[in-house]
Amino acid sequence: MDIYSLALISFLLLLAAGGLITSHVRTWRAFQRENLDPREFNYRRRQFRRRMQTSAMLAVLAVALVIGHLLTLWLESRLFAVVFWSAVMLVLCWVGLLAAADVWATKHHFGRLRHECLVEQAKLQAELRRIQAVRGNGKK
């Protein structure tokens, strides 16, 4: 691959990582200003940490693409290339694991919230039926 094309791809990936980090920080600061219950705050804090780590690893990968390409060309060592690119693959796998953990945590969190809402809805409907039975549903 041409070094200029690789540099452009790396730059765009670095730019995306920077934008994601900025977005995560703004979102986290907004959540800190809100008065969240402890469970919600803990979920948002862990989400922020996962997403910041993922975005930072994307920036590391962007830099590693260019550096690895240049060092592989200059050093011409097969052992270095295997070790370096294996490390890059480990970082990439870590990004994938963090993304999967974020998907699972989000699904679990909102599933729990949905369940709590359904339970509350059932309680309110039971209360409504009880009140309607006592009052005769507006009939004399």
Order of alpha helices (4+ residues) and beta strands (2+ residues): alpha-alpha-alpha
